[in-house]
Amino acid sequence: MPNVAIPYCSGRGHTRRLAQEIATALGDADCNARLIDVEKMGEVDWQALEAADAIVMGAPTYMGSAAAAFKTFMDATGDLWAEQRWADKLAAGFTVATFPGGDKLVTLQQMMTFAMQHGMIWVGQDQIGAPVDAAQPGINAGGLWLGLGAVSDRDKTQMIPAGDLETARRFGARIARAARRWSV
């Protein structure tokens, strides 16, 4: 079974909700998924990242880029980068912002650049929703292909709109397929 680590930070719980959906989809697809809150990391979390076949990064988009806590995590990997210890692992990313546009693409580009510097292989989005496929309303509603981009729902009992949660599950399933294929 492929091991997938999901390092994330979550200001108000929206990013954590997406991470949980992705982890559930990975588990349903026979992958070991480990959620890692980058603001509470310990040695066992760093070991899980080292053992992972894939690393799926998540951060809210604040003020046009990944939240500062996630950037702190990225900066803490400098020694790993110098040794290219994550080279050839799969990588993917997800983010959430208040607005439908919300500059989420900038955060995904930041994550992808980080992954490329580590020599990782990036996995993007593959879901075509409405308006192209009218039978899939709410799926990949933002039309982001670099990764998963969601909108934070003002209803705090829901956190993330249903279409974005379904897109997250499908993104997790895509990562699982890639991880199984790549880790053979």
C-alpha positions as CSV (number, residue, x, y, z in Angstrom):
1,M,0.0,0.0,0.0
2,P,1.4,3.4,-0.9
3,N,2.0,5.8,1.9
4,V,0.7,9.4,1.4
5,A,1.5,12.2,3.8
6,I,-0.8,15.3,3.9
7,P,1.0,18.2,5.5
8,Y,-1.4,21.1,5.9
9,C,-2.1,24.2,7.9
10,S,-5.6,25.4,8.6
11,G,-6.5,28.8,10.0
12,R,-10.2,28.2,10.7
13,G,-10.7,24.5,9.8
14,H,-11.5,24.8,6.1
15,T,-8.2,23.4,4.9
16,R,-8.3,20.6,7.5
17,R,-11.8,19.6,6.2
18,L,-10.4,19.3,2.6
19,A,-7.4,17.3,4.0
20,Q,-9.8,14.9,5.7
21,E,-11.8,14.3,2.5
22,I,-8.6,13.7,0.5
23,A,-7.4,11.3,3.3
24,T,-10.7,9.4,3.2
25,A,-10.5,9.0,-0.5
26,L,-6.9,7.7,-0.2
27,G,-8.0,5.2,2.4
28,D,-10.9,4.0,0.3
29,A,-8.4,3.4,-2.5
30,D,-6.1,1.3,-0.3
31,C,-3.5,3.9,0.5
32,N,-2.2,4.7,3.9
33,A,-2.9,8.4,4.5
34,R,-1.4,10.5,7.3
35,L,-2.6,14.0,8.2
36,I,0.2,16.2,9.5
37,D,-0.7,19.6,11.0
38,V,2.5,21.6,10.1
39,E,2.0,23.8,13.2
40,K,2.2,20.8,15.5
41,M,4.9,18.7,13.9
42,G,7.1,16.3,15.7
43,E,9.9,13.9,14.8
44,V,7.4,11.1,13.9
45,D,5.8,13.5,11.4
46,W,9.1,14.2,9.7
47,Q,9.7,10.4,9.5
48,A,6.2,10.0,7.9
49,L,7.2,12.5,5.3
50,E,10.4,10.7,4.6
51,A,8.6,7.4,4.3
52,A,5.8,8.8,2.0
53,D,5.5,7.8,-1.6
54,A,3.4,11.0,-2.1
55,I,3.1,14.3,-0.3
56,V,-0.1,16.2,-0.7
57,M,0.3,19.8,0.6
58,G,-2.5,22.0,1.8
59,A,-2.8,25.6,2.9
60,P,-5.3,28.3,2.9
61,T,-4.6,31.2,0.5
62,Y,-4.2,34.3,2.6
63,M,-3.3,37.7,1.0
64,G,-2.3,36.1,-2.3
65,S,-0.1,33.2,-1.2
66,A,0.1,30.2,1.1
67,A,-0.5,31.0,4.8
68,A,2.7,31.9,6.7
69,A,2.6,28.7,8.8
70,F,2.8,26.6,5.6
71,K,5.7,28.8,4.3
72,T,7.5,28.1,7.6
73,F,7.1,24.4,7.0
74,M,8.4,24.8,3.5
75,D,11.5,26.7,4.7
76,A,12.2,24.1,7.4
77,T,12.9,21.5,4.6
78,G,16.1,23.2,3.5
79,D,18.4,20.4,4.6
80,L,16.1,17.8,2.9
81,W,16.3,19.9,-0.3
82,A,20.1,20.1,-0.1
83,E,20.2,16.3,-0.1
84,Q,17.2,15.9,-2.5
85,R,15.7,13.4,-0.1
86,W,12.2,13.9,-1.5
87,A,13.3,13.5,-5.2
88,D,11.0,11.3,-7.2
89,K,8.1,11.3,-4.6
90,L,4.8,12.4,-6.0
91,A,3.5,15.8,-4.9
92,A,0.1,17.5,-5.2
93,G,-1.5,20.5,-3.6
94,F,-4.8,22.0,-2.4
95,T,-5.9,25.3,-1.1
96,V,-9.0,27.2,0.0
97,A,-9.9,30.9,-0.1
98,T,-13.0,33.0,0.6
99,F,-13.6,34.1,-2.9
100,P,-14.1,31.9,-6.0
101,G,-11.0,33.3,-7.6
102,G,-9.2,34.2,-4.4
103,D,-5.7,34.0,-6.0
104,K,-5.6,30.2,-5.2
105,L,-3.6,29.6,-8.4
106,V,-0.7,31.6,-6.8
107,T,-0.7,29.3,-3.8
108,L,-0.8,26.2,-6.0
109,Q,2.1,27.5,-8.1
110,Q,4.0,28.2,-4.9
111,M,3.5,24.6,-3.8
112,M,4.4,23.2,-7.2
113,T,7.6,25.3,-7.4
114,F,8.5,24.0,-3.9
115,A,7.9,20.4,-5.1
116,M,10.0,20.9,-8.2
117,Q,12.9,22.3,-6.2
118,H,12.7,19.0,-4.2
119,G,12.8,17.0,-7.4
120,M,9.2,15.7,-6.9
121,I,6.7,14.7,-9.6
122,W,3.6,16.9,-9.6
123,V,0.0,15.5,-9.9
124,G,-2.6,17.9,-11.0
125,Q,-6.4,17.9,-11.2
126,D,-8.3,15.8,-13.8
127,Q,-11.9,16.7,-13.1
128,I,-14.0,18.5,-15.7
129,G,-17.2,19.9,-14.3
130,A,-19.9,22.3,-15.4
131,P,-20.2,24.3,-17.6
132,V,-18.2,22.0,-19.9
133,D,-19.8,18.9,-18.4
134,A,-23.3,19.9,-17.3
135,A,-23.8,16.5,-15.6
136,Q,-21.1,17.5,-13.0
137,P,-22.3,20.7,-11.4
138,G,-20.0,21.9,-8.6
139,I,-17.1,19.7,-9.7
140,N,-13.8,21.7,-10.1
141,A,-16.0,24.8,-10.1
142,G,-13.0,27.1,-10.3
143,G,-11.5,25.3,-13.3
144,L,-8.1,24.8,-11.5
145,W,-5.9,22.2,-13.1
146,L,-2.7,22.6,-11.1
147,G,-4.4,21.2,-8.0
148,L,-7.5,21.4,-5.9
149,G,-8.9,24.9,-5.2
150,A,-12.0,25.3,-2.9
151,V,-14.1,28.1,-1.5
152,S,-14.7,28.4,2.2
153,D,-18.4,28.2,3.0
154,R,-19.8,30.9,5.3
155,D,-21.9,28.1,6.8
156,K,-19.5,26.8,9.5
157,T,-21.4,23.6,9.9
158,Q,-20.5,22.7,6.3
159,M,-17.1,24.5,6.0
160,I,-16.7,23.6,2.3
161,P,-19.4,23.5,-0.4
162,A,-20.6,20.0,-1.4
163,G,-19.2,20.2,-4.9
164,D,-15.7,21.2,-3.6
165,L,-15.8,18.3,-1.1
166,E,-16.7,15.9,-3.9
167,T,-13.9,17.3,-6.0
168,A,-11.5,16.8,-3.0
169,R,-12.6,13.1,-2.8
170,R,-12.0,12.7,-6.6
171,F,-8.6,14.4,-6.2
172,G,-7.7,12.0,-3.4
173,A,-8.7,9.1,-5.7
174,R,-6.5,10.5,-8.5
175,I,-3.6,10.8,-6.1
176,A,-4.2,7.2,-5.0
177,R,-4.1,5.9,-8.6
178,A,-0.9,7.8,-9.3
179,A,0.7,6.6,-6.0
180,R,-0.1,3.0,-6.8
181,R,1.2,3.3,-10.3
182,W,4.3,5.3,-9.3
183,S,5.3,3.2,-6.3
184,V,5.3,-0.1,-8.2
